[in-house]
Amino acid sequence: MHKFIFFLILLLICVNVIYADNILMFAYVPPEYVTETIEYWADSLKLDGFIIGNICEWYDTEEVYSLRTDEMIKFNNVCKINGVIYNFLKIALGYREFPVWSDTLQVEKYSENLSKIILWAKKVGFYGICFDTEPYTVPLWDPYSERFNDIALTDIKEGIKIFSSAISEKIAQNELELLIIPEGEYFDKNQRVSKYRLWKDFIVGLYNNDCIKQIIIGCEYTYKKINYNTIKNFSNKLEELKNEKVKFAFGAWPLGYYKSIKIPFFNERMFINSRLSIMDNSYLDKSPNYYPSDFKIQLNNFHIFSSKWIWIYSHGSAWWSLPDSDYCHIWKPENQFLPTNKNLESYIKVLQNYKKENKK
């Protein structure tokens, strides 16, 4: 009996190590800046990792991203030394003209290209790969798109599954964690839109591979969900999408104001800032989306219902401001050099207290 209790406690400890409220930040921050200011990210923000973008794209060749090998090795090493160990390389699939799924030769070509990126990610020290599946400029998952005219739905679905299965196998071989954003099928079911209709086939292709142990789905629909009942109801609705391999990580968006208005007859949108004046770039506004007190409540409720992976979306560079320094590969520099919100310290305090209350 005592042995059973001992092993049960040991199991619980192990589970807690794997899922210990690891907080990730989705950011387009220059890696060089992180290595120079690691105390801020590790000691002040108490981050456990980054979902970092603007490193490479799905269509990049080895010649492109290999130029950043030394930079990324240094970034990941400095992070690990300081306890920021769960860094994910973010790759968006929804840009450029991603191949039609039934085009076997093209799909195979880009599967091989992504496989090389996965190998490189392992080489430079990333903990995992994050696939951003939002169809930004190309309808990846919409069976009614003109791209799929005259193509049998079964052929489209089969092509998606072949592609994702090959990718998950490569990720498993390199012992990398797999994170997918956003929760596409949920959007499809609850907003009655078709742009994510085939997204589930992508996920099925991933987890049907016997090699893959776990898929984390990063939820965006939770960005502004604060109170207990709202988050609980959302979590309950996700139950039908779960299986033994799929876990959900809830996303927060406390800083970086975003609001757009639709212009009639032009089918375009204009952004407005927190002072309700029109602007051409929503990333210019680093104002709060909600109060620090709401952020605190949100994190505490995420702690109950999320899979112990929690991520923060930094809209633009809401959590940092670059100094007047010469960094390479700066994404939207006009935003990154702007000062942060004057109330940033209150949000930092929320993170510090949350990590203090939920120590590993």
RAKAGI-V762825 format. One record per helix or strand of 3 or more residues. SS is the DSSP state (alpha for helix, beta for strand). FROM is the first residue (numbers start at 1). TO is the last residue. If there is no record, write none. Layout:
ss=<SS/SS>
from=<FROM/FROM>
to=<TO/TO>
This chain:
ss=<alpha/beta/alpha/alpha/beta/alpha/beta/alpha/beta/alpha/alpha/beta/alpha/alpha/beta/alpha/beta/beta/beta/alpha/alpha/beta/alpha/alpha>
from=<2/22/31/38/49/62/88/104/128/146/153/177/184/199/215/228/246/260/268/282/292/309/333/344>
to=<18/27/36/44/52/81/92/123/132/148/173/181/191/207/219/241/252/263/272/284/305/313/336/357>
